[in-house]
Amino acid sequence: MSWADDLKSRTVSVEDAARLIQSGHRVLIQPGCAAPQNLMQAIAARAEELRGVELVHLMIVSKLPYVEPRHARSFRHVGFFLGAGTREAVARGEADYIPIYLSEIPALFTRREMRLDVALIHVSPPDEHGFCSFGVDVSITKTAAQHARCVIAEINEQMPRTLG
């Protein structure tokens, strides 16, 4: 089977991808401007059927649909760095902040001190060899993808291909 056929067989709608996340899962979301917006919205849309999903990430600059008070039973935000959208949730006691050096975060995953059920990532389309790029943010994403039990990738034609 070629990589293109393999990719086609694994490609699902964003709603079907979001259904892979179950109550009690710990989910890492790729941070910054690489946050997979469509996946985040699809997960938030499932708030009524999910309980205790822990969503972990560095700072995300966009609005976080799952941090709203009405979703507190469904989602628990865990941030290593906080943006404006998460500070209020931490102040309300509905989210957590873990102060840590950026360089120490990958070891949490490799040593299994923070086990990841799912990594939600945002990638470029595959090149002629079938390889995608993490695009504008690698930071903790590569290590998270290597150690998560499941990786869900949102492929975006607008994600720049970066080398390395």
VODO-166184 format. One line per 8 residues: number of its first residue (from 0); their letters; for each residue x negated, y, z negated of N, C-alpha, C. Coordinates in nm, 2 decimals. Layout:
N
NUM	A	X:Y:Z:X:Y:Z:X:Y:Z | ... .
REM end
This chain:
164
0	MSWADDLK	-0.08:-0.12:0.00:0.00:0.00:0.00:-0.09:0.12:0.00 | -0.06:0.22:0.08:-0.13:0.34:0.09:-0.10:0.43:-0.03 | -0.18:0.53:-0.06:-0.15:0.62:-0.17:-0.02:0.70:-0.14 | 0.00:0.73:-0.02:0.12:0.81:0.02:0.25:0.72:-0.01 | 0.24:0.59:0.02:0.36:0.50:-0.01:0.37:0.49:-0.16 | 0.26:0.47:-0.23:0.27:0.46:-0.37:0.33:0.59:-0.44 | 0.29:0.70:-0.39:0.34:0.83:-0.44:0.49:0.83:-0.41 | 0.53:0.80:-0.29:0.67:0.80:-0.26:0.76:0.71:-0.35 .
8	SRTVSVED	0.70:0.59:-0.38:0.77:0.50:-0.46:0.79:0.55:-0.61 | 0.70:0.64:-0.65:0.70:0.69:-0.79:0.77:0.82:-0.80 | 0.81:0.88:-0.69:0.87:1.01:-0.69:1.02:1.00:-0.73 | 1.05:1.08:-0.83:1.19:1.08:-0.88:1.24:1.23:-0.89 | 1.37:1.25:-0.91:1.42:1.38:-0.94:1.36:1.43:-1.07 | 1.37:1.56:-1.10:1.32:1.62:-1.22:1.42:1.57:-1.34 | 1.54:1.55:-1.31:1.64:1.50:-1.41:1.60:1.35:-1.45 | 1.57:1.27:-1.35:1.53:1.13:-1.38:1.40:1.13:-1.46 .
16	AARLIQSG	1.30:1.22:-1.42:1.18:1.22:-1.49:1.20:1.26:-1.64 | 1.29:1.36:-1.66:1.32:1.40:-1.80:1.38:1.29:-1.88 | 1.45:1.20:-1.82:1.52:1.09:-1.89:1.42:0.99:-1.95 | 1.29:1.00:-1.90:1.19:0.91:-1.96:1.15:0.95:-2.10 | 1.19:1.07:-2.14:1.16:1.12:-2.27:1.27:1.08:-2.36 | 1.24:1.02:-2.48:1.33:0.96:-2.57:1.32:1.03:-2.71 | 1.43:1.02:-2.79:1.42:1.07:-2.92:1.30:1.02:-3.00 | 1.24:1.10:-3.07:1.12:1.06:-3.15:0.99:1.07:-3.08 .
24	HRVLIQPG	0.99:1.09:-2.95:0.87:1.10:-2.87:0.79:1.23:-2.91 | 0.66:1.22:-2.89:0.57:1.33:-2.90:0.53:1.36:-2.76 | 0.55:1.48:-2.71:0.53:1.52:-2.57:0.44:1.64:-2.56 | 0.33:1.63:-2.49:0.24:1.74:-2.46:0.28:1.81:-2.34 | 0.29:1.94:-2.34:0.33:2.02:-2.22:0.20:2.10:-2.18 | 0.17:2.08:-2.05:0.05:2.16:-2.00:0.07:2.31:-2.03 | -0.03:2.37:-2.08:-0.01:2.51:-2.13:-0.02:2.62:-2.02 | 0.00:2.74:-2.07:-0.03:2.86:-2.00:0.06:2.87:-1.87 .
32	CAAPQNLM	0.01:2.93:-1.77:0.09:2.96:-1.65:0.10:2.83:-1.57 | 0.04:2.72:-1.62:0.06:2.59:-1.55:0.17:2.50:-1.61 | 0.24:2.56:-1.71:0.35:2.48:-1.77:0.45:2.44:-1.67 | 0.49:2.31:-1.67:0.58:2.26:-1.57:0.73:2.31:-1.60 | 0.76:2.42:-1.54:0.89:2.49:-1.57:1.01:2.40:-1.54 | 1.01:2.34:-1.43:1.13:2.25:-1.40:1.15:2.14:-1.50 | 1.04:2.08:-1.54:1.05:1.97:-1.64:1.10:2.02:-1.77 | 1.04:2.14:-1.81:1.08:2.20:-1.94:1.23:2.23:-1.94 .
40	QAIAARAE	1.29:2.28:-1.83:1.43:2.31:-1.82:1.51:2.18:-1.83 | 1.46:2.08:-1.76:1.54:1.95:-1.75:1.54:1.88:-1.89 | 1.43:1.90:-1.97:1.43:1.84:-2.10:1.53:1.92:-2.19 | 1.52:2.05:-2.18:1.61:2.14:-2.26:1.76:2.10:-2.23 | 1.79:2.07:-2.11:1.93:2.03:-2.07:1.97:1.91:-2.14 | 1.88:1.83:-2.19:1.92:1.70:-2.26:1.92:1.72:-2.41 | 1.92:1.84:-2.46:1.91:1.86:-2.60:2.02:1.79:-2.68 | 2.14:1.78:-2.63:2.25:1.72:-2.70:2.23:1.57:-2.72 .
48	ELRGVELV	2.15:1.50:-2.64:2.13:1.36:-2.65:2.00:1.32:-2.71 | 1.91:1.42:-2.74:1.78:1.39:-2.80:1.77:1.44:-2.94 | 1.70:1.37:-3.02:1.67:1.41:-3.16:1.53:1.39:-3.19 | 1.47:1.49:-3.26:1.33:1.47:-3.31:1.22:1.46:-3.21 | 1.24:1.52:-3.09:1.13:1.52:-2.99:1.03:1.63:-3.03 | 0.91:1.59:-3.05:0.80:1.69:-3.08:0.73:1.73:-2.96 | 0.74:1.86:-2.93:0.68:1.92:-2.81:0.56:2.00:-2.85 | 0.44:1.95:-2.80:0.31:2.00:-2.84:0.25:2.08:-2.72 .
56	HLMIVSKL	0.19:2.19:-2.75:0.11:2.26:-2.65:0.03:2.38:-2.70 | -0.06:2.43:-2.62:-0.12:2.55:-2.64:-0.02:2.66:-2.61 | -0.06:2.78:-2.60:0.03:2.89:-2.58:0.09:2.88:-2.44 | 0.22:2.90:-2.43:0.29:2.90:-2.30:0.34:3.04:-2.29 | 0.32:3.10:-2.17:0.35:3.24:-2.16:0.50:3.27:-2.11 | 0.57:3.16:-2.07:0.71:3.18:-2.03:0.80:3.16:-2.14 | 0.93:3.18:-2.12:1.03:3.16:-2.22:1.04:3.00:-2.24 | 1.05:2.96:-2.36:1.06:2.82:-2.40:1.20:2.79:-2.43 .
64	PYVEPRHA	1.27:2.72:-2.34:1.42:2.69:-2.36:1.45:2.60:-2.48 | 1.35:2.53:-2.52:1.38:2.43:-2.63:1.35:2.49:-2.77 | 1.30:2.61:-2.78:1.27:2.67:-2.91:1.39:2.75:-2.97 | 1.50:2.76:-2.90:1.61:2.83:-2.95:1.67:2.76:-3.07 | 1.72:2.84:-3.17:1.77:2.77:-3.30:1.87:2.66:-3.27 | 1.95:2.67:-3.17:2.05:2.57:-3.15:2.00:2.44:-3.11 | 1.87:2.43:-3.08:1.80:2.31:-3.04:1.71:2.25:-3.15 | 1.72:2.31:-3.27:1.63:2.27:-3.38:1.64:2.12:-3.41 .
72	RSFRHVGF	1.76:2.06:-3.40:1.77:1.91:-3.43:1.71:1.83:-3.32 | 1.71:1.88:-3.20:1.66:1.80:-3.09:1.51:1.81:-3.07 | 1.46:1.93:-3.09:1.32:1.95:-3.05:1.24:2.02:-3.17 | 1.12:1.98:-3.19:1.03:2.05:-3.29:0.91:2.09:-3.21 | 0.89:2.22:-3.20:0.78:2.28:-3.13:0.66:2.27:-3.22 | 0.54:2.23:-3.17:0.42:2.23:-3.24:0.31:2.30:-3.15 | 0.27:2.42:-3.20:0.18:2.50:-3.12:0.04:2.51:-3.18 | -0.06:2.49:-3.10:-0.20:2.52:-3.14:-0.23:2.67:-3.13 .
80	FLGAGTRE	-0.16:2.74:-3.04:-0.17:2.88:-3.03:-0.03:2.93:-3.01 | 0.00:3.04:-3.06:0.14:3.09:-3.05:0.15:3.21:-2.97 | 0.26:3.22:-2.89:0.29:3.33:-2.81:0.42:3.39:-2.87 | 0.47:3.50:-2.81:0.58:3.57:-2.86:0.70:3.48:-2.87 | 0.72:3.39:-2.78:0.84:3.30:-2.78:0.84:3.20:-2.89 | 0.73:3.18:-2.96:0.72:3.07:-3.06:0.70:3.13:-3.20 | 0.65:3.25:-3.22:0.63:3.30:-3.35:0.75:3.31:-3.43 | 0.87:3.35:-3.37:0.99:3.36:-3.44:1.04:3.22:-3.49 .
88	AVARGEAD	1.02:3.12:-3.41:1.06:2.99:-3.45:0.98:2.94:-3.57 | 0.85:2.97:-3.57:0.76:2.93:-3.68:0.81:3.01:-3.81 | 0.84:3.14:-3.79:0.88:3.22:-3.91:1.01:3.16:-3.96 | 1.10:3.11:-3.88:1.23:3.05:-3.93:1.21:2.91:-3.99 | 1.09:2.86:-3.97:1.07:2.72:-4.02:1.11:2.61:-3.93 | 1.14:2.65:-3.80:1.19:2.56:-3.70:1.08:2.51:-3.61 | 0.96:2.55:-3.63:0.85:2.51:-3.55:0.72:2.51:-3.63 | 0.62:2.45:-3.58:0.49:2.44:-3.66:0.38:2.50:-3.58 .
96	YIPIYLSE	0.28:2.55:-3.66:0.16:2.60:-3.60:0.04:2.53:-3.66 | -0.04:2.48:-3.58:-0.16:2.41:-3.62:-0.29:2.49:-3.58 | -0.35:2.56:-3.68:-0.47:2.64:-3.64:-0.58:2.54:-3.62 | -0.65:2.56:-3.50:-0.76:2.47:-3.46:-0.84:2.54:-3.35 | -0.97:2.50:-3.35:-1.05:2.55:-3.24:-1.01:2.48:-3.11 | -1.00:2.55:-3.00:-0.97:2.48:-2.87:-1.06:2.36:-2.84 | -1.19:2.37:-2.87:-1.28:2.27:-2.84:-1.25:2.14:-2.92 | -1.18:2.15:-3.03:-1.15:2.03:-3.12:-1.02:1.96:-3.08 .
104	IPALFTRR	-0.94:2.02:-3.00:-0.81:1.96:-2.96:-0.83:1.82:-2.89 | -0.91:1.82:-2.78:-0.92:1.69:-2.71:-0.95:1.57:-2.80 | -1.03:1.59:-2.90:-1.07:1.48:-2.99:-0.95:1.43:-3.07 | -0.85:1.51:-3.09:-0.72:1.47:-3.15:-0.66:1.35:-3.07 | -0.67:1.37:-2.94:-0.61:1.27:-2.85:-0.71:1.14:-2.84 | -0.84:1.17:-2.82:-0.93:1.06:-2.79:-0.94:0.97:-2.92 | -0.94:1.03:-3.04:-0.95:0.95:-3.16:-0.81:0.90:-3.21 | -0.71:0.94:-3.13:-0.57:0.89:-3.16:-0.52:0.95:-3.30 .
112	EMRLDVAL	-0.57:1.07:-3.34:-0.52:1.13:-3.45:-0.39:1.20:-3.42 | -0.37:1.23:-3.30:-0.24:1.28:-3.25:-0.21:1.20:-3.13 | -0.13:1.10:-3.15:-0.09:1.01:-3.04:0.02:1.08:-2.95 | 0.00:1.06:-2.82:0.09:1.13:-2.73:0.18:1.02:-2.66 | 0.31:1.03:-2.66:0.39:0.94:-2.59:0.40:0.98:-2.44 | 0.41:1.11:-2.42:0.43:1.16:-2.28:0.34:1.29:-2.27 | 0.28:1.30:-2.15:0.22:1.43:-2.11:0.29:1.48:-1.99 | 0.34:1.60:-2.00:0.40:1.67:-1.89:0.30:1.76:-1.82 .
120	IHVSPPDE	0.27:1.74:-1.70:0.17:1.82:-1.63:0.22:1.87:-1.50 | 0.15:1.97:-1.45:0.19:2.04:-1.33:0.07:2.04:-1.24 | 0.08:1.98:-1.12:-0.03:1.96:-1.03:0.00:2.01:-0.89 | -0.11:2.02:-0.82:-0.11:2.05:-0.67:-0.06:1.93:-0.60 | -0.02:1.94:-0.47:0.01:1.83:-0.39:-0.12:1.75:-0.37 | -0.11:1.62:-0.34:-0.23:1.54:-0.31:-0.30:1.59:-0.19 | -0.43:1.57:-0.19:-0.51:1.60:-0.07:-0.51:1.48:0.02 | -0.59:1.48:0.12:-0.59:1.37:0.22:-0.63:1.24:0.16 .
128	HGFCSFGV	-0.69:1.24:0.04:-0.74:1.12:-0.02:-0.64:1.08:-0.13 | -0.53:1.16:-0.15:-0.43:1.12:-0.25:-0.46:1.18:-0.39 | -0.56:1.27:-0.40:-0.59:1.33:-0.53:-0.52:1.46:-0.55 | -0.46:1.48:-0.67:-0.40:1.61:-0.71:-0.50:1.68:-0.79 | -0.47:1.81:-0.81:-0.55:1.90:-0.89:-0.47:1.95:-1.01 | -0.53:1.97:-1.13:-0.46:2.03:-1.24:-0.43:2.18:-1.21 | -0.49:2.23:-1.11:-0.46:2.37:-1.07:-0.52:2.47:-1.17 | -0.44:2.56:-1.21:-0.49:2.68:-1.29:-0.52:2.65:-1.43 .
136	DVSITKTA	-0.49:2.53:-1.48:-0.52:2.50:-1.62:-0.56:2.35:-1.64 | -0.68:2.33:-1.68:-0.73:2.20:-1.72:-0.73:2.19:-1.87 | -0.79:2.29:-1.94:-0.81:2.30:-2.08:-0.80:2.16:-2.15 | -0.68:2.13:-2.22:-0.66:2.00:-2.29:-0.59:1.90:-2.20 | -0.55:1.94:-2.08:-0.45:1.86:-2.00:-0.52:1.73:-1.95 | -0.64:1.74:-1.91:-0.70:1.61:-1.86:-0.71:1.51:-1.96 | -0.76:1.55:-2.08:-0.77:1.45:-2.19:-0.64:1.40:-2.23 | -0.54:1.49:-2.24:-0.40:1.45:-2.28:-0.35:1.35:-2.18 .
144	AQHARCVI	-0.37:1.37:-2.05:-0.32:1.28:-1.94:-0.39:1.15:-1.95 | -0.51:1.15:-1.99:-0.59:1.02:-2.00:-0.54:0.94:-2.12 | -0.49:1.00:-2.22:-0.45:0.93:-2.35:-0.31:0.91:-2.38 | -0.22:0.98:-2.30:-0.08:0.96:-2.32:-0.03:0.83:-2.27 | 0.07:0.77:-2.33:0.13:0.65:-2.28:0.20:0.66:-2.15 | 0.25:0.78:-2.12:0.32:0.81:-1.99:0.28:0.95:-1.95 | 0.26:0.96:-1.82:0.23:1.10:-1.76:0.34:1.13:-1.66 | 0.40:1.24:-1.67:0.50:1.29:-1.57:0.44:1.41:-1.51 .
152	AEINEQMP	0.42:1.41:-1.38:0.36:1.52:-1.31:0.46:1.59:-1.22 | 0.47:1.72:-1.24:0.55:1.80:-1.15:0.46:1.85:-1.04 | 0.49:1.81:-0.91:0.41:1.85:-0.80:0.46:1.98:-0.74 | 0.37:2.08:-0.73:0.42:2.21:-0.68:0.33:2.26:-0.56 | 0.40:2.28:-0.45:0.33:2.33:-0.33:0.25:2.46:-0.36 | 0.29:2.54:-0.45:0.22:2.67:-0.48:0.11:2.65:-0.58 | 0.09:2.54:-0.64:-0.02:2.52:-0.74:-0.15:2.52:-0.66 | -0.24:2.61:-0.69:-0.37:2.61:-0.62:-0.45:2.48:-0.65 .
160	RTLG	-0.53:2.44:-0.55:-0.62:2.32:-0.57:-0.75:2.38:-0.63 | -0.79:2.33:-0.74:-0.92:2.37:-0.80:-1.01:2.25:-0.80 | -1.14:2.27:-0.79:-1.24:2.17:-0.79:-1.29:2.14:-0.93 | -1.34:2.02:-0.96:-1.40:1.99:-1.09:-1.32:1.88:-1.16 .
REM end
